[in-house]
Each structure stands twice: as C-alpha cells, then as structure tokens.
Amino acid sequence: MSISHRRAALALLGAAVLFSTGGAGIKSLDFSGWQIASLRSGIAALTLVILVPAARRGWGWRAGLVGVAYAATGICFVLANRLTSSASAIFIQSASPLYVLLLAPLLLREPVTRRDVFFMVPVALGLALFFVSGEPPVATAPDPLAGNLIACVVALPMALPLGSHSGADWAILAYLGVVQIGLAYLLISRAVVRLTALEASVLLLLEPVLNPVWSWLVHGEVPGPLALAGGALVLGATIARAGLTETLSPH
C-alpha cells in the first residue's frame, strides 16, 4: 500500500532514530566487536525474513554485491564503535548525502537542483566540524537483508566461541537485531518508494545527530564543542530540507 510523502518522511526519520541507538547499545555489551557484528546481523536477517515477505525472494547477483558492501561497512561500524566515540564512528555514514549528490544523476538519473546544493552546504560544514573536532571517521551505511546474512557469516568465525554473558547483554543484542536494525529497515522499505535518494539520505542524517546524544545519556561520552556545532548544522539542514520538501510536494 502506497503512503503519502509526509508519512514516508516520518517513517524514515523513525528509522534514523532507531539506527541512532546503535552506538550506545554496542558500547553497552560485554561481547567482542566480532560477536556483536555477527549476532546482531543474524538476528536482524531473521527479523527481516519474518516481517518483509519480499525479502524472501528476488535474490540475485546485484543483491549479493550490495550485501558484500553492507557486510564490510556494518562490521567496520561495530568494530569502530568499540574503539572510538560514537560521534567519530558515524562520520563517514553522515557524508552519504554528499556522495548521493554526486552519483545520483549518473546512477539513478535523478536531477540535482540548486535547492539540493544549497542545503548540502550546511551539511558539508557540519560534517567538517565533526572531522576537525579530532574525532576520526569510521562508520556504516544502511542496506538490505543479504548484507545482514553476509555480515553474520563473515564475522561468525571471529565471534566463536561466544562464552558466557548476562541476560541483559543478550536482551540488548536482541534489541539491536530486531529493533535497531530489523524494524528500522522495515520503515525504510516502506518509505523509500516515495522519496528520492537525496531526500532519503538527508533525512537519515538525524541518525548521526542523535547517535552521540544516546552515548552521552547512557555512557557519559561527551563530544567536543566543534562536534556539537556540526551536529546543530546537520540537524538544522535536515529539518529545513524536510520541511521545504513537504511544503512543495503535492499531496
């Protein structure tokens, strides 16, 4: 069932909120980075198989390529979050709208307007502030079921043996797989059909803004002032772009 442009934007923002809790959740676990990468992806893959009927069919070499790319970035995101701050780990993912701006006309035949470029300027400045604040960039990017399965298989040899862990650890891990990844992808799958690639990537920038907030609330991890200023610029551009899109779009 098709949804309106406004509901699609809200669904994507909801997915971004769920994604943003990943850093704090990963830092809360007693598992190793490889164990988290494998088990989180395995749980998420099972969740998507159950919740999204389309995920059970239509697999091909293209999905496999996307899965390999997602597996690599997903593993890097988890390992990076175990070694550095959440704000640092989210930087490269946050730069995705800039790459979309450059590649969408070539790969997706989506035109880039002057308005798009205008809103990318504060995004670029905000991301630059994250970078110069001294927080090195490494992160992830969202993608489909195949990637979760490949990430699970690739990371599993490094994850074994699992050892003994508390019920709270397993509950957080289940949350990361079912809600933070699985439910977020379900929202994305219903939203992207009504949004352009650039709109989707800009709205998902809410994730890097909230990601350090959750880590601060849960772990007391405080980004520097430049990182906070960058987050303010990114969030402001995201809200303004979404609001203008809603105003100008037919309903």
Backbone as CSV, one residue per row, in Angstrom:
resi,resn,N_x,N_y,N_z,CA_x,CA_y,CA_z,C_x,C_y,C_z
1,MET,0.841,-1.187,0.000,0.000,0.000,0.000,0.884,1.247,0.000
2,SER,0.605,2.150,-0.931,1.404,3.365,-1.036,1.082,4.308,0.117
3,ILE,2.097,5.051,0.562,1.903,6.022,1.630,2.231,7.398,1.104
4,SER,1.758,8.428,1.810,1.997,9.793,1.378,3.461,10.169,1.555
5,HIS,3.845,11.255,0.898,5.221,11.736,1.008,5.531,12.102,2.457
6,ARG,4.574,12.707,3.135,4.793,13.114,4.531,5.001,11.908,5.429
7,ARG,4.174,10.879,5.286,4.328,9.680,6.111,5.627,8.948,5.788
8,ALA,6.025,8.975,4.521,7.292,8.360,4.145,8.448,9.067,4.837
9,ALA,8.403,10.408,4.870,9.461,11.167,5.535,9.494,10.867,7.028
10,LEU,8.307,10.772,7.651,8.250,10.474,9.086,8.754,9.056,9.368
11,ALA,8.417,8.108,8.492,8.901,6.737,8.670,10.418,6.691,8.587
12,LEU,10.979,7.455,7.656,12.433,7.464,7.512,13.098,8.121,8.723
13,LEU,12.476,9.171,9.259,13.012,9.784,10.472,12.936,8.805,11.649
14,GLY,11.860,8.012,11.701,11.756,6.992,12.744,12.855,5.956,12.622
15,ALA,13.157,5.554,11.382,14.256,4.614,11.161,15.579,5.214,11.616
16,ALA,15.774,6.503,11.339,17.011,7.177,11.748,17.159,7.187,13.264
17,VAL,16.043,7.406,13.978,16.082,7.388,15.446,16.508,6.012,15.943
18,LEU,15.940,4.960,15.353,16.302,3.601,15.759,17.766,3.312,15.443
19,PHE,18.202,3.679,14.249,19.612,3.484,13.896,20.533,4.189,14.882
20,SER,20.111,5.374,15.342,20.984,6.198,16.177,21.287,5.570,17.530
21,THR,20.478,4.614,17.959,20.710,3.982,19.255,21.778,2.894,19.190
22,GLY,22.268,2.606,17.983,23.224,1.520,17.814,24.526,1.723,18.568
23,GLY,25.082,2.934,18.509,26.353,3.188,19.171,26.293,2.938,20.662
24,ALA,25.269,3.491,21.322,25.121,3.294,22.762,24.891,1.829,23.100
25,GLY,24.084,1.141,22.269,23.826,-0.271,22.517,25.076,-1.119,22.367
26,ILE,25.849,-0.864,21.327,27.078,-1.617,21.090,28.060,-1.425,22.233
27,LYS,28.169,-0.194,22.735,29.106,0.088,23.823,28.661,-0.528,25.147
28,SER,27.381,-0.912,25.243,26.859,-1.468,26.495,27.126,-2.957,26.642
29,LEU,27.531,-3.614,25.558,27.618,-5.073,25.556,28.970,-5.590,26.016
30,ASP,28.930,-6.777,26.626,30.135,-7.462,27.077,30.697,-8.388,25.996
31,PHE,30.048,-8.431,24.827,30.522,-9.234,23.713,31.690,-8.529,23.020
32,SER,32.481,-9.299,22.264,33.519,-8.675,21.442,32.875,-8.013,20.228
33,GLY,33.651,-7.157,19.543,33.123,-6.488,18.361,32.694,-7.461,17.281
34,TRP,33.468,-8.529,17.057,33.116,-9.526,16.049,31.849,-10.284,16.429
35,GLN,31.686,-10.579,17.703,30.472,-11.260,18.146,29.248,-10.379,17.925
36,ILE,29.368,-9.093,18.257,28.235,-8.174,18.067,27.893,-8.062,16.582
37,ALA,28.927,-7.896,15.735,28.691,-7.746,14.299,27.968,-8.957,13.724
38,SER,28.381,-10.147,14.130,27.772,-11.367,13.599,26.365,-11.588,14.141
39,LEU,26.218,-11.559,15.456,24.932,-11.900,16.061,23.870,-10.841,15.775
40,ARG,24.250,-9.569,15.815,23.289,-8.508,15.501,22.764,-8.679,14.085
41,SER,23.659,-8.953,13.142,23.243,-9.112,11.753,22.398,-10.370,11.554
42,GLY,22.755,-11.458,12.249,21.967,-12.682,12.136,20.556,-12.495,12.660
43,ILE,20.416,-11.836,13.795,19.089,-11.569,14.363,18.296,-10.641,13.451
44,ALA,18.971,-9.623,12.904,18.289,-8.691,12.004,17.819,-9.394,10.736
45,ALA,18.646,-10.290,10.203,18.264,-11.026,8.996,17.021,-11.878,9.244
46,LEU,16.989,-12.555,10.380,15.823,-13.370,10.729,14.583,-12.489,10.891
47,THR,14.750,-11.324,11.500,13.638,-10.392,11.672,13.081,-9.946,10.336
48,LEU,13.967,-9.616,9.391,13.521,-9.157,8.075,12.835,-10.274,7.293
49,VAL,13.322,-11.491,7.422,12.676,-12.625,6.754,11.239,-12.781,7.243
50,ILE,11.023,-12.556,8.540,9.685,-12.703,9.124,8.781,-11.527,8.771
51,LEU,9.313,-10.291,8.834,8.492,-9.093,8.691,8.301,-8.643,7.249
52,VAL,9.246,-8.965,6.372,9.200,-8.454,4.993,9.131,-9.628,4.016
53,PRO,7.935,-9.968,3.521,7.811,-11.096,2.596,8.694,-10.963,1.362
54,ALA,8.871,-9.739,0.876,9.675,-9.535,-0.332,11.134,-9.905,-0.113
55,ALA,11.572,-9.933,1.148,12.965,-10.268,1.434,13.257,-11.747,1.212
56,ARG,12.202,-12.554,1.078,12.401,-13.993,0.911,12.563,-14.403,-0.549
57,ARG,12.459,-13.444,-1.460,12.540,-13.781,-2.875,13.305,-12.686,-3.635
58,GLY,13.574,-12.984,-4.882,14.196,-11.999,-5.746,15.676,-11.783,-5.513
59,TRP,16.355,-12.761,-4.937,17.787,-12.623,-4.692,18.558,-12.826,-5.997
60,GLY,19.600,-12.087,-6.188,20.425,-12.199,-7.382,21.815,-11.660,-7.126
61,TRP,22.603,-11.565,-8.175,23.985,-11.129,-8.008,24.072,-9.682,-7.560
62,ARG,23.098,-8.849,-7.976,23.112,-7.452,-7.532,22.914,-7.358,-6.024
63,ALA,21.952,-8.128,-5.506,21.746,-8.141,-4.058,22.983,-8.655,-3.341
64,GLY,23.657,-9.612,-3.953,24.880,-10.136,-3.357,25.972,-9.087,-3.263
65,LEU,26.120,-8.284,-4.318,27.126,-7.218,-4.296,26.815,-6.180,-3.226
66,VAL,25.529,-5.803,-3.155,25.120,-4.851,-2.117,25.365,-5.453,-0.739
67,GLY,25.089,-6.751,-0.611,25.293,-7.419,0.667,26.743,-7.425,1.098
68,VAL,27.658,-7.662,0.150,29.083,-7.645,0.479,29.497,-6.264,0.966
69,ALA,29.031,-5.228,0.265,29.369,-3.859,0.664,28.813,-3.543,2.047
70,TYR,27.563,-3.956,2.293,26.969,-3.688,3.590,27.659,-4.468,4.706
71,ALA,28.037,-5.714,4.394,28.721,-6.530,5.400,30.011,-5.856,5.846
72,ALA,30.786,-5.355,4.892,32.053,-4.715,5.226,31.838,-3.456,6.062
73,THR,30.891,-2.612,5.649,30.661,-1.368,6.385,30.015,-1.637,7.744
74,GLY,29.120,-2.629,7.804,28.480,-2.955,9.075,29.474,-3.463,10.104
75,ILE,30.394,-4.331,9.671,31.426,-4.833,10.572,32.339,-3.702,11.032
76,CYS,32.714,-2.831,10.081,33.574,-1.692,10.446,32.888,-0.782,11.457
77,PHE,31.575,-0.594,11.293,30.841,0.267,12.218,30.878,-0.283,13.633
78,VAL,30.626,-1.575,13.767,30.637,-2.185,15.099,32.028,-2.122,15.715
79,LEU,33.041,-2.522,14.943,34.402,-2.513,15.469,34.853,-1.095,15.823
80,ALA,34.463,-0.118,14.994,34.842,1.262,15.270,34.201,1.762,16.557
81,ASN,32.934,1.391,16.785,32.246,1.832,17.997,32.858,1.236,19.255
82,ARG,33.557,0.113,19.124,34.217,-0.476,20.278,35.554,0.193,20.569
83,LEU,36.055,0.985,19.610,37.383,1.569,19.754,37.387,3.086,19.877
84,THR,36.327,3.737,19.461,36.313,5.199,19.453,34.933,5.692,19.851
85,SER,34.719,6.998,19.817,33.435,7.560,20.231,32.371,7.333,19.170
86,SER,31.106,7.412,19.585,30.003,7.245,18.635,30.011,8.349,17.587
87,ALA,30.356,9.576,18.003,30.406,10.690,17.056,31.451,10.433,15.977
88,SER,32.584,9.871,16.361,33.627,9.551,15.389,33.151,8.463,14.435
89,ALA,32.547,7.421,14.979,32.158,6.268,14.178,31.074,6.587,13.162
90,ILE,30.363,7.688,13.355,29.232,7.982,12.484,29.600,8.888,11.322
91,PHE,30.840,9.395,11.277,31.170,10.461,10.325,31.012,10.058,8.863
92,ILE,31.623,8.956,8.447,31.579,8.606,7.026,30.152,8.290,6.588
93,GLN,29.373,7.641,7.440,27.963,7.415,7.104,27.253,8.734,6.892
94,SER,27.580,9.717,7.710,26.921,11.011,7.620,27.245,11.733,6.326
95,ALA,28.356,11.394,5.701,28.744,12.040,4.456,27.997,11.488,3.252
96,SER,27.141,10.489,3.448,26.483,9.837,2.313,25.677,10.782,1.421
97,PRO,24.981,11.807,1.962,24.254,12.700,1.047,25.170,13.417,0.057
98,LEU,26.400,13.689,0.452,27.327,14.333,-0.475,27.669,13.392,-1.620
99,TYR,27.837,12.099,-1.307,28.118,11.131,-2.358,26.890,10.932,-3.244
100,VAL,25.717,10.922,-2.629,24.477,10.788,-3.401,24.321,11.972,-4.347
101,LEU,24.649,13.166,-3.861,24.541,14.368,-4.682,25.388,14.237,-5.944
102,LEU,26.545,13.614,-5.815,27.445,13.457,-6.948,27.062,12.290,-7.856
103,LEU,26.554,11.203,-7.258,26.335,9.977,-8.016,24.901,9.773,-8.495
104,ALA,23.909,10.408,-7.842,22.512,10.179,-8.212,22.215,10.509,-9.675
105,PRO,22.730,11.618,-10.223,22.459,11.881,-11.654,23.028,10.799,-12.562
106,LEU,24.174,10.237,-12.203,24.816,9.231,-13.042,24.177,7.855,-12.902
107,LEU,23.919,7.432,-11.638,23.462,6.069,-11.384,21.947,5.940,-11.369
108,LEU,21.237,6.976,-10.905,19.791,6.884,-10.729,19.001,7.807,-11.651
109,ARG,19.725,8.619,-12.423,19.077,9.587,-13.315,18.184,10.561,-12.548
110,GLU,18.551,10.856,-11.302,17.805,11.831,-10.508,18.495,13.184,-10.620
111,PRO,17.782,14.221,-11.098,18.411,15.533,-11.249,18.715,16.167,-9.896
112,VAL,19.780,16.936,-9.843,20.144,17.689,-8.640,19.784,19.148,-8.862
113,THR,18.956,19.703,-7.992,18.509,21.085,-8.138,19.417,22.031,-7.350
114,ARG,19.265,23.316,-7.622,20.018,24.315,-6.863,19.633,24.264,-5.382
115,ARG,18.367,23.950,-5.115,17.915,23.846,-3.732,18.646,22.715,-3.007
116,ASP,18.858,21.594,-3.700,19.600,20.482,-3.103,21.017,20.913,-2.736
117,VAL,21.667,21.590,-3.652,23.033,22.039,-3.404,23.065,23.037,-2.248
118,PHE,22.071,23.916,-2.196,22.000,24.913,-1.122,21.945,24.241,0.248
119,PHE,21.140,23.197,0.386,21.015,22.524,1.671,22.203,21.619,1.979
120,MET,22.979,21.250,0.959,24.163,20.444,1.202,25.307,21.265,1.799
121,VAL,25.269,22.587,1.609,26.358,23.433,2.129,26.456,23.354,3.653
122,PRO,25.356,23.597,4.425,25.476,23.456,5.885,25.752,22.022,6.323
123,VAL,25.250,21.034,5.542,25.559,19.639,5.869,27.057,19.405,5.772
124,ALA,27.663,19.880,4.675,29.102,19.710,4.488,29.886,20.426,5.587
125,LEU,29.448,21.621,5.947,30.126,22.364,7.014,29.998,21.641,8.351
126,GLY,28.791,21.134,8.617,28.579,20.412,9.871,29.440,19.165,9.967
127,LEU,29.520,18.417,8.879,30.344,17.214,8.860,31.820,17.563,8.983
128,ALA,32.215,18.690,8.380,33.607,19.127,8.501,33.952,19.429,9.952
129,LEU,33.006,20.005,10.688,33.254,20.302,12.098,33.403,19.016,12.914
130,PHE,32.611,17.992,12.582,32.819,16.700,13.240,34.246,16.202,13.004
131,PHE,34.721,16.408,11.775,36.044,15.900,11.411,37.165,16.656,12.120
132,VAL,37.111,17.985,12.092,38.203,18.775,12.678,38.142,18.803,14.197
133,SER,37.072,18.261,14.763,36.990,18.236,16.228,37.921,17.194,16.828
134,GLY,38.601,16.443,15.960,39.566,15.461,16.454,38.979,14.088,16.651
135,GLU,37.799,13.840,16.072,37.156,12.542,16.201,37.240,11.821,14.863
136,PRO,38.132,10.811,14.726,38.376,10.155,13.442,37.125,9.486,12.891
137,PRO,36.922,9.510,11.565,35.702,8.984,10.980,35.775,7.515,10.558
138,VAL,34.854,6.705,11.046,34.623,5.365,10.505,33.162,5.035,10.788
139,ALA,32.420,4.444,9.827,31.018,4.150,10.135,30.365,3.179,9.175
140,THR,29.025,3.192,9.182,28.242,2.229,8.427,27.304,2.912,7.458
141,ALA,26.576,2.116,6.732,25.507,2.637,5.887,24.406,1.596,5.837
142,PRO,23.145,2.017,5.830,22.042,1.074,5.836,21.871,0.352,4.498
143,ASP,21.438,-0.923,4.532,21.166,-1.710,3.326,20.417,-2.994,3.673
144,PRO,20.101,-3.880,2.653,19.094,-4.915,2.861,19.536,-6.227,3.502
145,LEU,18.594,-7.198,3.426,18.723,-8.485,4.103,20.007,-9.229,3.752
146,ALA,20.380,-9.254,2.484,21.567,-10.015,2.073,22.800,-9.566,2.830
147,GLY,22.909,-8.283,3.049,24.059,-7.761,3.776,24.118,-8.274,5.200
148,ASN,22.984,-8.355,5.856,22.955,-8.876,7.224,23.394,-10.332,7.269
149,LEU,22.926,-11.112,6.298,23.310,-12.521,6.263,24.810,-12.677,6.014
150,ILE,25.327,-11.900,5.060,26.753,-11.987,4.753,27.581,-11.505,5.939
151,ALA,27.143,-10.398,6.577,27.873,-9.891,7.753,27.917,-10.938,8.850
152,CYS,26.791,-11.631,9.024,26.725,-12.673,10.051,27.710,-13.791,9.737
153,VAL,27.712,-14.256,8.490,28.580,-15.365,8.103,30.056,-14.961,8.150
154,VAL,30.353,-13.757,7.645,31.741,-13.297,7.601,32.312,-13.117,9.006
155,ALA,31.515,-12.552,9.913,32.011,-12.261,11.253,31.946,-13.458,12.190
156,LEU,31.150,-14.477,11.842,30.931,-15.591,12.759,32.210,-16.329,13.161
157,PRO,33.132,-16.635,12.231,34.347,-17.340,12.675,35.125,-16.579,13.740
158,MET,35.129,-15.242,13.653,35.834,-14.429,14.639,35.019,-14.285,15.921
159,ALA,33.722,-14.635,15.856,32.847,-14.464,17.015,32.884,-15.665,17.958
160,LEU,33.230,-16.833,17.439,33.199,-18.052,18.248,34.489,-18.242,19.029
161,PRO,34.470,-18.841,20.228,33.267,-19.232,20.974,32.611,-18.015,21.624
162,LEU,31.314,-18.122,21.886,30.569,-16.984,22.410,30.849,-16.727,23.886
163,GLY,31.168,-17.766,24.649,31.426,-17.578,26.064,30.141,-17.369,26.848
164,SER,30.281,-16.926,28.096,29.137,-16.722,28.988,28.829,-15.236,29.121
165,HIS,27.536,-14.879,28.951,27.123,-13.481,29.022,25.803,-13.376,29.788
166,SER,25.543,-12.201,30.327,24.357,-11.988,31.152,23.103,-11.899,30.300
167,GLY,21.956,-12.035,30.971,20.682,-11.887,30.277,20.507,-10.493,29.715
168,ALA,21.025,-9.482,30.437,20.928,-8.109,29.948,21.692,-7.931,28.642
169,ASP,22.875,-8.570,28.538,23.645,-8.497,27.296,22.871,-9.104,26.132
170,TRP,22.275,-10.258,26.362,21.511,-10.901,25.302,20.273,-10.076,24.934
171,ALA,19.654,-9.437,25.918,18.476,-8.598,25.643,18.859,-7.389,24.789
172,ILE,19.990,-6.755,25.101,20.453,-5.611,24.307,20.801,-6.057,22.900
173,LEU,21.445,-7.217,22.786,21.794,-7.742,21.472,20.546,-8.026,20.651
174,ALA,19.521,-8.590,21.301,18.254,-8.843,20.610,17.624,-7.533,20.148
175,TYR,17.692,-6.510,20.994,17.165,-5.193,20.609,17.889,-4.662,19.377
176,LEU,19.214,-4.777,19.361,19.994,-4.274,18.231,19.600,-4.976,16.937
177,GLY,19.356,-6.286,17.008,18.995,-7.022,15.806,17.556,-6.813,15.368
178,VAL,16.621,-6.918,16.322,15.191,-6.870,15.989,14.709,-5.449,15.736
179,VAL,15.063,-4.522,16.633,14.519,-3.162,16.587,15.463,-2.192,15.873
180,GLN,16.697,-2.095,16.382,17.623,-1.081,15.866,17.964,-1.303,14.391
181,ILE,18.020,-2.563,13.944,18.273,-2.855,12.540,17.012,-3.346,11.829
182,GLY,16.372,-4.406,12.338,15.240,-5.022,11.646,14.062,-4.083,11.447
183,LEU,13.554,-3.499,12.534,12.405,-2.603,12.423,12.758,-1.346,11.637
184,ALA,13.974,-0.855,11.824,14.401,0.332,11.074,14.373,0.068,9.570
185,TYR,14.843,-1.106,9.138,14.813,-1.441,7.718,13.386,-1.594,7.203
186,LEU,12.502,-2.104,8.048,11.100,-2.218,7.650,10.526,-0.833,7.348
187,LEU,10.825,0.142,8.207,10.369,1.516,7.970,10.974,2.080,6.690
188,ILE,12.254,1.804,6.472,12.917,2.312,5.275,12.300,1.708,4.017
189,SER,12.006,0.406,4.050,11.463,-0.265,2.863,10.118,0.319,2.458
190,ARG,9.364,0.841,3.427,8.061,1.421,3.120,8.162,2.892,2.752
191,ALA,9.278,3.517,3.089,9.406,4.957,2.879,10.104,5.319,1.580
192,VAL,11.108,4.528,1.184,11.960,4.952,0.073,11.234,5.019,-1.267
193,VAL,10.103,4.309,-1.387,9.377,4.345,-2.658,8.772,5.705,-2.942
194,ARG,8.646,6.545,-1.906,8.049,7.869,-2.062,9.077,8.992,-1.995
195,LEU,10.351,8.654,-1.826,11.383,9.666,-1.657,12.510,9.447,-2.651
196,THR,13.170,10.544,-3.031,14.352,10.404,-3.865,15.520,9.955,-2.992
197,ALA,16.598,9.502,-3.646,17.770,9.049,-2.901,18.346,10.173,-2.051
198,LEU,18.366,11.389,-2.580,18.922,12.510,-1.828,18.040,12.864,-0.634
199,GLU,16.721,12.883,-0.838,15.816,13.151,0.275,15.999,12.127,1.386
200,ALA,16.077,10.854,0.999,16.220,9.797,1.994,17.520,9.942,2.767
201,SER,18.617,10.203,2.064,19.913,10.295,2.744,19.985,11.513,3.651
202,VAL,19.330,12.609,3.252,19.322,13.810,4.100,18.505,13.568,5.363
203,LEU,17.335,12.948,5.227,16.506,12.675,6.396,17.199,11.716,7.365
204,LEU,17.943,10.772,6.824,18.648,9.811,7.671,19.817,10.451,8.422
205,LEU,20.127,11.714,8.100,21.178,12.408,8.844,20.772,12.682,10.290
206,LEU,19.497,12.461,10.604,19.104,12.576,12.010,19.847,11.552,12.859
207,GLU,20.231,10.427,12.243,20.955,9.393,12.995,22.268,9.887,13.580
208,PRO,23.178,10.479,12.774,24.445,10.914,13.372,24.303,12.029,14.385
209,VAL,23.210,12.774,14.307,22.988,13.820,15.308,22.595,13.199,16.648
210,LEU,21.705,12.198,16.606,21.221,11.593,17.849,22.175,10.543,18.414
211,ASN,22.962,9.917,17.546,23.857,8.852,17.987,24.749,9.275,19.161
212,PRO,25.451,10.419,19.077,26.266,10.846,20.226,25.433,11.217,21.446
213,VAL,24.180,11.633,21.216,23.311,12.000,22.348,23.013,10.780,23.207
214,TRP,22.665,9.658,22.547,22.384,8.430,23.303,23.623,7.958,24.049
215,SER,24.789,8.052,23.397,26.028,7.623,24.058,26.356,8.525,25.249
216,TRP,25.998,9.794,25.146,26.195,10.706,26.276,25.258,10.359,27.427
217,LEU,23.977,10.098,27.101,22.992,9.785,28.144,23.302,8.461,28.837
218,VAL,23.748,7.472,28.067,23.956,6.130,28.620,25.350,5.966,29.209
219,HIS,26.358,6.523,28.534,27.753,6.262,28.926,28.525,7.504,29.357
220,GLY,27.902,8.682,29.282,28.604,9.909,29.640,29.670,10.309,28.643
221,GLU,29.577,9.824,27.409,30.549,10.150,26.370,30.188,11.513,25.777
222,VAL,31.078,12.504,25.932,30.769,13.890,25.555,31.575,14.301,24.324
223,PRO,30.906,14.610,23.191,31.624,15.141,22.024,32.159,16.539,22.320
224,GLY,33.164,16.957,21.570,33.722,18.283,21.726,32.785,19.360,21.200
225,PRO,33.100,20.649,21.482,32.229,21.749,21.050,32.076,21.849,19.541
226,LEU,33.137,21.550,18.784,33.035,21.607,17.331,32.114,20.504,16.807
227,ALA,32.187,19.333,17.419,31.291,18.247,17.027,29.835,18.617,17.310
228,LEU,29.592,19.265,18.441,28.236,19.695,18.772,27.734,20.751,17.783
229,ALA,28.629,21.670,17.406,28.256,22.683,16.424,27.951,22.029,15.078
230,GLY,28.751,21.042,14.711,28.493,20.319,13.472,27.154,19.610,13.506
231,GLY,26.835,18.989,14.646,25.546,18.325,14.785,24.385,19.289,14.636
232,ALA,24.551,20.506,15.184,23.494,21.518,15.069,23.278,21.918,13.608
233,LEU,24.365,22.071,12.855,24.243,22.419,11.441,23.568,21.306,10.646
234,VAL,23.976,20.071,10.910,23.396,18.937,10.190,21.910,18.806,10.499
235,LEU,21.557,18.895,11.779,20.158,18.768,12.167,19.324,19.901,11.577
236,GLY,19.859,21.141,11.620,19.122,22.277,11.067,18.854,22.116,9.583
237,ALA,19.871,21.682,8.832,19.693,21.481,7.398,18.719,20.346,7.123
238,THR,18.780,19.297,7.932,17.874,18.162,7.750,16.422,18.574,7.935
239,ILE,16.147,19.303,9.015,14.774,19.736,9.296,14.279,20.710,8.235
240,ALA,15.146,21.660,7.843,14.751,22.643,6.847,14.474,21.991,5.500
241,ARG,15.328,21.062,5.109,15.144,20.381,3.823,13.873,19.552,3.816
242,ALA,13.630,18.821,4.916,12.407,18.011,5.003,11.159,18.889,4.980
243,GLY,11.224,20.007,5.710,10.069,20.923,5.758,9.776,21.546,4.411
244,LEU,10.816,21.955,3.686,10.616,22.555,2.365,10.088,21.530,1.378
245,THR,10.596,20.302,1.471,10.126,19.244,0.590,8.640,18.989,0.793
246,GLU,8.236,18.964,2.070,6.817,18.730,2.387,5.949,19.878,1.867
247,THR,6.448,21.118,1.969,5.674,22.284,1.534,5.474,22.288,0.023
248,LEU,6.515,21.903,-0.704,6.483,21.991,-2.158,5.917,20.754,-2.833
249,SER,5.820,19.641,-2.116,5.387,18.380,-2.732,3.862,18.309,-2.802
250,PRO,3.310,17.734,-3.893,1.863,17.528,-3.972,1.422,16.443,-3.022
251,HIS,0.200,16.505,-2.552,-0.332,15.520,-1.601,-1.475,14.759,-2.253
